[in-house]
Amino acid sequence: MKLIVGLGNPGAKYAHNRHNIGFMALDRIAADHGFDAWKGKHQGSVNEGRFGSVRAVLLKPETFMNNSGQSVQSAMRFYKLEPEDVIVLHDEIDLAPGKVKFKIGGGHAGHNGLRSIHQHIGPEFARVRLGVGHPGHKDRVPSYVLHDFAKADDAWLDEVLRGVSDGAPDLAQGDGAKFMNAVSLRIAPPRPSTGTKGPSSPAVAQTPAPDNRTSLQRLMDRFK
């Protein structure tokens, strides 16, 4: 069994905040994979289901971000899980918008939700870091993450959430590489081949190959 935790703050006023991308990802996973209805439990919202033979519990802590660890610890005790069975999906300001990274263990880098989880269960859990970009100065970070995504973010945000949902079965299986491959197929699909370049003819003008990148790819290329 895996406990898949999405971080965020409860309540409609926070629902589309950058800080709530973890909640958004779990909602997409639950909808796409036929999970049951959300239920109030373990100081949060819980949804149980399966990815094939693997049982998984989705958890959205409702303690507010700074106390997320209380909810995670309660669920772990109930299901008799270890930190190695926990995967946390959270916003990451140190990654460009649309970037996704998977890692196991590590620090909390000042993220209050991760800090709380560290305090309650230690650092040896897996993380899915969902890039939301940086406001440019550390003093602006609290306001930035507690504001809604801009309308211009809708396209890349939808692709990221779909990619995370596509890879959720691999995440539950503990295969981080396959999970990241599933995400990449959404956010950076292979560009179509233009074929083999033949000899040029002086009588025929060479037309530049069309830019077939999606708007998300163009955005991500700007941050490389």
CYANA upper distance limits for C-alpha pairs under 8 A (distance plus 0.5 A):
  1 MET  CA     54 VAL  CA      6.73
  1 MET  CA     55 ARG  CA      5.42
  1 MET  CA     56 ALA  CA      5.85
  1 MET  CA     57 VAL  CA      8.07
  1 MET  CA     81 LEU  CA      8.44
  1 MET  CA     85 ASP  CA      7.48
  1 MET  CA    172 ALA  CA      8.24
  2 LYS  CA     54 VAL  CA      8.47
  2 LYS  CA     55 ARG  CA      7.27
  2 LYS  CA     56 ALA  CA      5.35
  2 LYS  CA     57 VAL  CA      6.80
  2 LYS  CA     85 ASP  CA      5.54
  2 LYS  CA     86 VAL  CA      6.49
  2 LYS  CA     87 ILE  CA      7.89
  2 LYS  CA    172 ALA  CA      6.44
  3 LEU  CA     56 ALA  CA      6.48
  3 LEU  CA     57 VAL  CA      5.40
  3 LEU  CA     58 LEU  CA      6.57
  3 LEU  CA     59 LEU  CA      7.60
  3 LEU  CA     76 MET  CA      8.15
  3 LEU  CA     85 ASP  CA      6.66
  3 LEU  CA     86 VAL  CA      5.33
  3 LEU  CA     87 ILE  CA      6.76
  4 ILE  CA     56 ALA  CA      7.62
  4 ILE  CA     57 VAL  CA      6.57
  4 ILE  CA     58 LEU  CA      5.38
  4 ILE  CA     59 LEU  CA      6.68
  4 ILE  CA     86 VAL  CA      6.50
  4 ILE  CA     87 ILE  CA      5.33
  4 ILE  CA     88 VAL  CA      6.49
  4 ILE  CA     89 LEU  CA      8.05
  5 VAL  CA     22 GLY  CA      8.13
  5 VAL  CA     26 LEU  CA      8.27
  5 VAL  CA     58 LEU  CA      6.39
  5 VAL  CA     59 LEU  CA      5.25
  5 VAL  CA     60 LYS  CA      6.50
  5 VAL  CA     61 PRO  CA      8.21
  5 VAL  CA     72 VAL  CA      8.10
  5 VAL  CA     86 VAL  CA      7.82
  5 VAL  CA     87 ILE  CA      6.51
  5 VAL  CA     88 VAL  CA      5.14
  5 VAL  CA     89 LEU  CA      6.55
  6 GLY  CA     21 ILE  CA      8.24
  6 GLY  CA     22 GLY  CA      4.49
  6 GLY  CA     23 PHE  CA      5.39
  6 GLY  CA     24 MET  CA      8.36
  6 GLY  CA     25 ALA  CA      7.54
  6 GLY  CA     26 LEU  CA      6.57
  6 GLY  CA     58 LEU  CA      8.17
  6 GLY  CA     59 LEU  CA      6.86
  6 GLY  CA     60 LYS  CA      5.83
  6 GLY  CA     61 PRO  CA      8.06
  6 GLY  CA     88 VAL  CA      6.36
  6 GLY  CA     89 LEU  CA      5.28
  6 GLY  CA     90 HIS  CA      6.77
  7 LEU  CA     19 HIS  CA      8.06
  7 LEU  CA     20 ASN  CA      6.79
  7 LEU  CA     21 ILE  CA      7.86
  7 LEU  CA     22 GLY  CA      5.17
  7 LEU  CA     23 PHE  CA      6.29
  7 LEU  CA     60 LYS  CA      6.82
  7 LEU  CA     61 PRO  CA      7.26
  7 LEU  CA     65 MET  CA      7.29
  7 LEU  CA     68 SER  CA      7.92
  7 LEU  CA     88 VAL  CA      7.77
  7 LEU  CA     89 LEU  CA      6.80
  7 LEU  CA     90 HIS  CA      5.91
  7 LEU  CA     91 ASP  CA      8.36
  7 LEU  CA    113 GLY  CA      7.34
  8 GLY  CA     14 TYR  CA      8.49
  8 GLY  CA     19 HIS  CA      6.17
  8 GLY  CA     20 ASN  CA      4.56
  8 GLY  CA     21 ILE  CA      7.48
  8 GLY  CA     22 GLY  CA      6.58
  8 GLY  CA     23 PHE  CA      6.18
  8 GLY  CA     60 LYS  CA      7.82
  8 GLY  CA     61 PRO  CA      7.88
  8 GLY  CA     62 GLU  CA      8.43
  8 GLY  CA     64 PHE  CA      7.49
  8 GLY  CA     65 MET  CA      6.30
  8 GLY  CA     90 HIS  CA      8.31
  9 ASN  CA     14 TYR  CA      6.62
  9 ASN  CA     15 ALA  CA      8.04
  9 ASN  CA     19 HIS  CA      8.05
  9 ASN  CA     20 ASN  CA      6.87
  9 ASN  CA     61 PRO  CA      8.30
  9 ASN  CA     62 GLU  CA      6.95
  9 ASN  CA     63 THR  CA      8.09
  9 ASN  CA     64 PHE  CA      5.30
  9 ASN  CA     65 MET  CA      6.14
 10 PRO  CA     14 TYR  CA      7.18
 10 PRO  CA     15 ALA  CA      7.82
 10 PRO  CA     61 PRO  CA      8.44
 10 PRO  CA     62 GLU  CA      5.86
 10 PRO  CA     63 THR  CA      8.20
 10 PRO  CA     64 PHE  CA      6.92
 11 GLY  CA     15 ALA  CA      6.95
 14 TYR  CA     20 ASN  CA      7.49
 14 TYR  CA    146 LEU  CA      7.71
 14 TYR  CA    147 HIS  CA      8.39
 14 TYR  CA    148 ASP  CA      8.19
 15 ALA  CA     20 ASN  CA      6.84
 16 HIS  CA     20 ASN  CA      6.93
 16 HIS  CA     21 ILE  CA      8.12
 16 HIS  CA    147 HIS  CA      8.30
 16 HIS  CA    148 ASP  CA      5.54
 16 HIS  CA    149 PHE  CA      6.89
 17 ASN  CA     21 ILE  CA      7.73
 17 ASN  CA    145 VAL  CA      6.95
 17 ASN  CA    146 LEU  CA      5.88
 17 ASN  CA    147 HIS  CA      5.45
 17 ASN  CA    148 ASP  CA      4.44
 17 ASN  CA    149 PHE  CA      6.50
 18 ARG  CA     91 ASP  CA      7.30
 18 ARG  CA    132 VAL  CA      7.15
 18 ARG  CA    144 TYR  CA      8.13
 18 ARG  CA    145 VAL  CA      5.39
 18 ARG  CA    146 LEU  CA      6.82
 18 ARG  CA    147 HIS  CA      6.86
 18 ARG  CA    148 ASP  CA      6.35
 18 ARG  CA    149 PHE  CA      6.26
 19 HIS  CA     90 HIS  CA      8.07
 19 HIS  CA     91 ASP  CA      6.23
 19 HIS  CA    145 VAL  CA      5.48
 19 HIS  CA    146 LEU  CA      6.44
 19 HIS  CA    147 HIS  CA      8.50
 20 ASN  CA     24 MET  CA      6.95
 20 ASN  CA     90 HIS  CA      8.24
 20 ASN  CA     91 ASP  CA      7.76
 21 ILE  CA     25 ALA  CA      6.64
 21 ILE  CA     90 HIS  CA      7.05
 21 ILE  CA     91 ASP  CA      6.48
 21 ILE  CA    130 LEU  CA      7.98
 22 GLY  CA     26 LEU  CA      6.98
 22 GLY  CA     89 LEU  CA      5.51
 22 GLY  CA     90 HIS  CA      5.34
 22 GLY  CA     91 ASP  CA      7.12
 22 GLY  CA    130 LEU  CA      8.47
 23 PHE  CA     27 ASP  CA      6.79
 23 PHE  CA     60 LYS  CA      6.72
 24 MET  CA     28 ARG  CA      6.85
 24 MET  CA    161 LEU  CA      7.91
 25 ALA  CA     29 ILE  CA      6.76
 25 ALA  CA     89 LEU  CA      8.21
 25 ALA  CA    161 LEU  CA      5.92
 25 ALA  CA    164 VAL  CA      7.40
 25 ALA  CA    165 SER  CA      7.67
 26 LEU  CA     30 ALA  CA      6.56
 26 LEU  CA     58 LEU  CA      7.26
 26 LEU  CA     59 LEU  CA      8.45
 26 LEU  CA     60 LYS  CA      8.29
 27 ASP  CA     31 ALA  CA      6.70
 28 ARG  CA     32 ASP  CA      6.52
 28 ARG  CA    161 LEU  CA      7.16
 28 ARG  CA    162 ARG  CA      7.68
 28 ARG  CA    165 SER  CA      6.83
 29 ILE  CA     33 HIS  CA      6.48
 29 ILE  CA    164 VAL  CA      8.14
 29 ILE  CA    165 SER  CA      5.26
 29 ILE  CA    168 ALA  CA      7.53
 30 ALA  CA     34 GLY  CA      6.55
 30 ALA  CA     35 PHE  CA      5.43
 30 ALA  CA     36 ASP  CA      8.09
 30 ALA  CA     47 ASN  CA      8.01
 30 ALA  CA     58 LEU  CA      8.45
 31 ALA  CA     35 PHE  CA      7.16
 32 ASP  CA    165 SER  CA      7.54
 33 HIS  CA     51 PHE  CA      8.18
 34 GLY  CA     49 GLY  CA      8.04
 35 PHE  CA     47 ASN  CA      7.12
 35 PHE  CA     48 GLU  CA      6.70
 35 PHE  CA     49 GLY  CA      5.39
 35 PHE  CA     50 ARG  CA      7.97
 36 ASP  CA     47 ASN  CA      6.47
 36 ASP  CA     48 GLU  CA      6.68
 36 ASP  CA     49 GLY  CA      7.05
 37 ALA  CA     47 ASN  CA      6.75
 38 TRP  CA     45 SER  CA      6.35
 38 TRP  CA     46 VAL  CA      5.92
 38 TRP  CA     47 ASN  CA      5.38
 39 LYS  CA     45 SER  CA      5.83
 39 LYS  CA     46 VAL  CA      5.70
 39 LYS  CA     47 ASN  CA      6.96
 40 GLY  CA     44 GLY  CA      6.24
 40 GLY  CA     45 SER  CA      5.16
 40 GLY  CA     46 VAL  CA      6.74
 41 LYS  CA     45 SER  CA      6.37
 41 LYS  CA     46 VAL  CA      6.59
 42 HIS  CA     46 VAL  CA      8.30
 42 HIS  CA     61 PRO  CA      8.36
 42 HIS  CA     71 SER  CA      5.90
 42 HIS  CA     72 VAL  CA      8.17
 42 HIS  CA     74 SER  CA      6.06
 42 HIS  CA     75 ALA  CA      6.16
 43 GLN  CA     61 PRO  CA      6.68
 43 GLN  CA     62 GLU  CA      6.31
 43 GLN  CA     63 THR  CA      6.82
 43 GLN  CA     70 GLN  CA      8.15
 43 GLN  CA     71 SER  CA      5.67
 43 GLN  CA     74 SER  CA      8.38
 44 GLY  CA     59 LEU  CA      7.16
 44 GLY  CA     60 LYS  CA      5.95
 44 GLY  CA     61 PRO  CA      4.64
 44 GLY  CA     62 GLU  CA      4.89
 44 GLY  CA     63 THR  CA      7.47
 44 GLY  CA     71 SER  CA      6.85
 45 SER  CA     59 LEU  CA      6.26
 45 SER  CA     60 LYS  CA      5.60
 45 SER  CA     61 PRO  CA      6.95
 45 SER  CA     62 GLU  CA      7.50
 46 VAL  CA     57 VAL  CA      7.32
 46 VAL  CA     58 LEU  CA      6.11
 46 VAL  CA     59 LEU  CA      5.23
 46 VAL  CA     60 LYS  CA      7.08
 47 ASN  CA     57 VAL  CA      6.29
 47 ASN  CA     58 LEU  CA      5.54
 47 ASN  CA     59 LEU  CA      7.16
 48 GLU  CA     55 ARG  CA      8.11
 48 GLU  CA     56 ALA  CA      6.48
 48 GLU  CA     57 VAL  CA      5.05
 48 GLU  CA     58 LEU  CA      6.73
 49 GLY  CA     55 ARG  CA      6.50
 49 GLY  CA     56 ALA  CA      6.07
 49 GLY  CA     57 VAL  CA      7.01
 50 ARG  CA     54 VAL  CA      5.98
 50 ARG  CA     55 ARG  CA      4.92
 50 ARG  CA     56 ALA  CA      6.10
 51 PHE  CA     55 ARG  CA      6.94
 51 PHE  CA     56 ALA  CA      7.75
 51 PHE  CA    169 PRO  CA      5.82
 51 PHE  CA    172 ALA  CA      7.75
 52 GLY  CA    169 PRO  CA      8.35
 54 VAL  CA    172 ALA  CA      7.35
 54 VAL  CA    173 GLN  CA      7.52
 56 ALA  CA    172 ALA  CA      7.37
 59 LEU  CA     72 VAL  CA      8.27
 61 PRO  CA     65 MET  CA      8.28
 61 PRO  CA     68 SER  CA      6.13
 61 PRO  CA     71 SER  CA      6.00
 61 PRO  CA     72 VAL  CA      7.64
 62 GLU  CA     68 SER  CA      7.93
 62 GLU  CA     71 SER  CA      8.10
 63 THR  CA     67 ASN  CA      6.02
 63 THR  CA     68 SER  CA      6.35
 63 THR  CA     70 GLN  CA      8.10
 63 THR  CA     71 SER  CA      7.53
 64 PHE  CA     68 SER  CA      6.95
 65 MET  CA    112 ASN  CA      7.03
 65 MET  CA    113 GLY  CA      5.42
 66 ASN  CA    112 ASN  CA      5.66
 66 ASN  CA    113 GLY  CA      5.70
 66 ASN  CA    115 ARG  CA      8.28
 66 ASN  CA    116 SER  CA      6.61
 67 ASN  CA     71 SER  CA      8.18
 67 ASN  CA    113 GLY  CA      7.26
 67 ASN  CA    116 SER  CA      6.13
 67 ASN  CA    117 ILE  CA      8.37
 68 SER  CA     72 VAL  CA      7.01
 68 SER  CA    113 GLY  CA      6.05
 68 SER  CA    114 LEU  CA      8.29
 68 SER  CA    116 SER  CA      6.40
 68 SER  CA    117 ILE  CA      6.73
 69 GLY  CA     73 GLN  CA      6.42
 69 GLY  CA    113 GLY  CA      7.74
 69 GLY  CA    114 LEU  CA      8.26
 69 GLY  CA    116 SER  CA      5.25
 69 GLY  CA    117 ILE  CA      4.32
 69 GLY  CA    118 HIS  CA      7.76
 69 GLY  CA    119 GLN  CA      7.56
 69 GLY  CA    120 HIS  CA      5.93
 69 GLY  CA    121 ILE  CA      7.88
 70 GLN  CA     74 SER  CA      6.72
 70 GLN  CA    116 SER  CA      8.20
 70 GLN  CA    117 ILE  CA      7.98
 70 GLN  CA    120 HIS  CA      7.26
 71 SER  CA     75 ALA  CA      6.82
 72 VAL  CA     76 MET  CA      6.66
 72 VAL  CA    117 ILE  CA      7.57
 73 GLN  CA     77 ARG  CA      6.72
 73 GLN  CA    117 ILE  CA      8.36
 73 GLN  CA    120 HIS  CA      6.78
 73 GLN  CA    121 ILE  CA      6.95
 74 SER  CA     78 PHE  CA      6.84
 75 ALA  CA     79 TYR  CA      6.70
 76 MET  CA     80 LYS  CA      6.14
 76 MET  CA     81 LEU  CA      5.40
 76 MET  CA     82 GLU  CA      7.38
 77 ARG  CA     81 LEU  CA      7.00
 81 LEU  CA     85 ASP  CA      6.57
 81 LEU  CA     86 VAL  CA      8.36
 82 GLU  CA     86 VAL  CA      7.73
 83 PRO  CA    121 ILE  CA      6.99
 83 PRO  CA    122 GLY  CA      7.89
 83 PRO  CA    123 PRO  CA      8.34
 83 PRO  CA    124 GLU  CA      6.22
 83 PRO  CA    125 PHE  CA      5.52
 84 GLU  CA    124 GLU  CA      6.72
 84 GLU  CA    125 PHE  CA      5.68
 84 GLU  CA    126 ALA  CA      7.58
 85 ASP  CA    125 PHE  CA      7.62
 86 VAL  CA    125 PHE  CA      5.91
 86 VAL  CA    126 ALA  CA      6.75
 87 ILE  CA    125 PHE  CA      6.58
 87 ILE  CA    126 ALA  CA      5.08
 87 ILE  CA    127 ARG  CA      5.97
 87 ILE  CA    128 VAL  CA      7.77
 88 VAL  CA    125 PHE  CA      8.00
 88 VAL  CA    126 ALA  CA      6.71
 88 VAL  CA    127 ARG  CA      5.22
 88 VAL  CA    128 VAL  CA      6.60
 89 LEU  CA    127 ARG  CA      6.36
 89 LEU  CA    128 VAL  CA      5.17
 89 LEU  CA    129 ARG  CA      6.73
 89 LEU  CA    130 LEU  CA      7.65
 90 HIS  CA    127 ARG  CA      8.01
 90 HIS  CA    128 VAL  CA      6.95
 90 HIS  CA    129 ARG  CA      6.07
 90 HIS  CA    130 LEU  CA      6.42
 91 ASP  CA    129 ARG  CA      6.58
 91 ASP  CA    130 LEU  CA      5.39
 91 ASP  CA    131 GLY  CA      6.52
 91 ASP  CA    132 VAL  CA      6.80
 92 GLU  CA    129 ARG  CA      6.02
 92 GLU  CA    130 LEU  CA      5.84
 92 GLU  CA    131 GLY  CA      5.18
 92 GLU  CA    132 VAL  CA      6.38
 92 GLU  CA    133 GLY  CA      7.75
 93 ILE  CA    131 GLY  CA      6.44
 93 ILE  CA    132 VAL  CA      5.89
 93 ILE  CA    133 GLY  CA      5.24
 93 ILE  CA    134 HIS  CA      5.36
 94 ASP  CA    131 GLY  CA      7.41
 94 ASP  CA    132 VAL  CA      8.42
 94 ASP  CA    133 GLY  CA      6.81
 94 ASP  CA    134 HIS  CA      6.82
 95 LEU  CA     99 LYS  CA      6.51
 95 LEU  CA    100 VAL  CA      8.11
 95 LEU  CA    129 ARG  CA      8.50
 95 LEU  CA    130 LEU  CA      7.88
 95 LEU  CA    131 GLY  CA      4.86
 95 LEU  CA    132 VAL  CA      7.00
 95 LEU  CA    133 GLY  CA      6.11
 95 LEU  CA    134 HIS  CA      8.16
 96 ALA  CA    131 GLY  CA      5.73
 96 ALA  CA    132 VAL  CA      6.48
 96 ALA  CA    133 GLY  CA      4.94
 96 ALA  CA    134 HIS  CA      7.93
 96 ALA  CA    220 MET  CA      7.73
 96 ALA  CA    223 PHE  CA      6.94
 97 PRO  CA    130 LEU  CA      8.46
 97 PRO  CA    131 GLY  CA      5.34
 97 PRO  CA    132 VAL  CA      4.84
 97 PRO  CA    133 GLY  CA      5.42
 97 PRO  CA    156 TRP  CA      8.26
 97 PRO  CA    220 MET  CA      7.74
 98 GLY  CA    130 LEU  CA      7.75
 98 GLY  CA    131 GLY  CA      6.17
 98 GLY  CA    132 VAL  CA      7.37
 98 GLY  CA    156 TRP  CA      6.37
 98 GLY  CA    157 LEU  CA      7.11
 98 GLY  CA    160 VAL  CA      6.71
 98 GLY  CA    187 ILE  CA      7.68
 98 GLY  CA    216 LEU  CA      7.74
 98 GLY  CA    220 MET  CA      7.24
 99 LYS  CA    130 LEU  CA      6.86
 99 LYS  CA    131 GLY  CA      5.47
 99 LYS  CA    132 VAL  CA      8.41
 99 LYS  CA    220 MET  CA      7.92
100 VAL  CA    128 VAL  CA      7.49
100 VAL  CA    129 ARG  CA      6.11
100 VAL  CA    130 LEU  CA      5.38
100 VAL  CA    131 GLY  CA      6.42
100 VAL  CA    160 VAL  CA      8.35
100 VAL  CA    180 MET  CA      8.34
100 VAL  CA    183 VAL  CA      8.26
101 LYS  CA    128 VAL  CA      6.32
101 LYS  CA    129 ARG  CA      5.57
101 LYS  CA    130 LEU  CA      7.34
101 LYS  CA    180 MET  CA      7.97
102 PHE  CA    126 ALA  CA      7.92
102 PHE  CA    127 ARG  CA      6.32
102 PHE  CA    128 VAL  CA      5.18
102 PHE  CA    129 ARG  CA      6.73
102 PHE  CA    176 GLY  CA      7.03
102 PHE  CA    180 MET  CA      7.72
103 LYS  CA    126 ALA  CA      6.28
103 LYS  CA    127 ARG  CA      5.92
103 LYS  CA    128 VAL  CA      7.21
103 LYS  CA    176 GLY  CA      8.44
104 ILE  CA    124 GLU  CA      7.12
104 ILE  CA    125 PHE  CA      6.30
104 ILE  CA    126 ALA  CA      4.60
104 ILE  CA    127 ARG  CA      6.55
105 GLY  CA    123 PRO  CA      5.80
105 GLY  CA    124 GLU  CA      4.94
105 GLY  CA    125 PHE  CA      5.85
105 GLY  CA    126 ALA  CA      6.43
105 GLY  CA    127 ARG  CA      7.94
106 GLY  CA    123 PRO  CA      6.68
106 GLY  CA    124 GLU  CA      7.84
107 GLY  CA    123 PRO  CA      7.41
108 HIS  CA    112 ASN  CA      8.18
108 HIS  CA    114 LEU  CA      5.75
108 HIS  CA    115 ARG  CA      5.95
108 HIS  CA    118 HIS  CA      8.07
110 GLY  CA    114 LEU  CA      8.43
110 GLY  CA    115 ARG  CA      7.40
111 HIS  CA    115 ARG  CA      6.53
112 ASN  CA    116 SER  CA      6.69
113 GLY  CA    117 ILE  CA      6.93
114 LEU  CA    118 HIS  CA      6.57
115 ARG  CA    119 GLN  CA      6.84
116 SER  CA    120 HIS  CA      6.95
117 ILE  CA    121 ILE  CA      6.43
117 ILE  CA    122 GLY  CA      7.39
117 ILE  CA    123 PRO  CA      8.20
118 HIS  CA    122 GLY  CA      4.80
118 HIS  CA    123 PRO  CA      5.57
134 HIS  CA    141 VAL  CA      7.77
135 PRO  CA    140 ARG  CA      6.74
135 PRO  CA    141 VAL  CA      6.76
135 PRO  CA    144 TYR  CA      6.91
136 GLY  CA    140 ARG  CA      7.99
137 HIS  CA    141 VAL  CA      7.45
140 ARG  CA    144 TYR  CA      6.54
141 VAL  CA    145 VAL  CA      6.66
142 PRO  CA    146 LEU  CA      6.72
143 SER  CA    147 HIS  CA      6.79
149 PHE  CA    153 ASP  CA      6.68
149 PHE  CA    154 ASP  CA      8.15
150 ALA  CA    154 ASP  CA      7.78
153 ASP  CA    157 LEU  CA      6.41
154 ASP  CA    158 ASP  CA      6.51
155 ALA  CA    159 GLU  CA      7.04
155 ALA  CA    215 SER  CA      7.96
155 ALA  CA    216 LEU  CA      7.34
156 TRP  CA    160 VAL  CA      6.70
156 TRP  CA    187 ILE  CA      7.89
156 TRP  CA    215 SER  CA      8.01
156 TRP  CA    216 LEU  CA      5.49
157 LEU  CA    161 LEU  CA      6.74
158 ASP  CA    162 ARG  CA      6.64
159 GLU  CA    163 GLY  CA      6.51
159 GLU  CA    186 ARG  CA      6.39
159 GLU  CA    187 ILE  CA      6.35
160 VAL  CA    164 VAL  CA      6.68
160 VAL  CA    183 VAL  CA      7.45
160 VAL  CA    186 ARG  CA      7.49
160 VAL  CA    187 ILE  CA      6.69
161 LEU  CA    165 SER  CA      6.71
162 ARG  CA    166 ASP  CA      6.56
162 ARG  CA    183 VAL  CA      8.35
162 ARG  CA    186 ARG  CA      7.65
163 GLY  CA    167 GLY  CA      6.75
163 GLY  CA    182 ALA  CA      6.58
163 GLY  CA    183 VAL  CA      4.58
163 GLY  CA    184 SER  CA      7.68
163 GLY  CA    185 LEU  CA      7.83
163 GLY  CA    186 ARG  CA      5.69
163 GLY  CA    187 ILE  CA      7.51
164 VAL  CA    168 ALA  CA      6.52
164 VAL  CA    179 PHE  CA      8.11
164 VAL  CA    182 ALA  CA      8.02
164 VAL  CA    183 VAL  CA      6.17
166 ASP  CA    182 ALA  CA      6.54
166 ASP  CA    183 VAL  CA      7.47
167 GLY  CA    171 LEU  CA      6.73
167 GLY  CA    178 LYS  CA      7.68
167 GLY  CA    179 PHE  CA      4.96
167 GLY  CA    180 MET  CA      7.62
167 GLY  CA    181 ASN  CA      8.29
167 GLY  CA    182 ALA  CA      5.52
167 GLY  CA    183 VAL  CA      6.75
168 ALA  CA    172 ALA  CA      6.68
168 ALA  CA    179 PHE  CA      7.31
169 PRO  CA    173 GLN  CA      6.79
169 PRO  CA    179 PHE  CA      8.38
170 ASP  CA    174 GLY  CA      6.80
170 ASP  CA    175 ASP  CA      5.78
170 ASP  CA    176 GLY  CA      7.47
170 ASP  CA    178 LYS  CA      6.48
170 ASP  CA    179 PHE  CA      5.65
171 LEU  CA    175 ASP  CA      6.19
171 LEU  CA    176 GLY  CA      6.53
171 LEU  CA    178 LYS  CA      8.41
171 LEU  CA    179 PHE  CA      6.13
175 ASP  CA    179 PHE  CA      6.81
176 GLY  CA    180 MET  CA      6.67
177 ALA  CA    181 ASN  CA      6.75
178 LYS  CA    182 ALA  CA      6.76
179 PHE  CA    183 VAL  CA      6.88
180 MET  CA    184 SER  CA      6.55
181 ASN  CA    185 LEU  CA      6.78
182 ALA  CA    186 ARG  CA      7.39
183 VAL  CA    187 ILE  CA      6.84
184 SER  CA    188 ALA  CA      5.67
184 SER  CA    189 PRO  CA      7.05
185 LEU  CA    189 PRO  CA      5.07
185 LEU  CA    190 PRO  CA      7.85
187 ILE  CA    216 LEU  CA      7.21
187 ILE  CA    217 GLN  CA      7.42
188 ALA  CA    216 LEU  CA      8.30
188 ALA  CA    217 GLN  CA      6.47
191 ARG  CA    212 ASN  CA      7.44
191 ARG  CA    213 ARG  CA      7.58
192 PRO  CA    212 ASN  CA      8.24
194 THR  CA    209 ALA  CA      7.92
200 SER  CA    204 VAL  CA      8.23
200 SER  CA    206 GLN  CA      8.34
201 SER  CA    205 ALA  CA      8.36
213 ARG  CA    217 GLN  CA      6.18
213 ARG  CA    218 ARG  CA      6.78
214 THR  CA    218 ARG  CA      6.87
215 SER  CA    219 LEU  CA      6.72
216 LEU  CA    220 MET  CA      6.66
217 GLN  CA    221 ASP  CA      6.50
218 ARG  CA    222 ARG  CA      6.95
219 LEU  CA    223 PHE  CA      7.54
220 MET  CA    224 LYS  CA      7.23
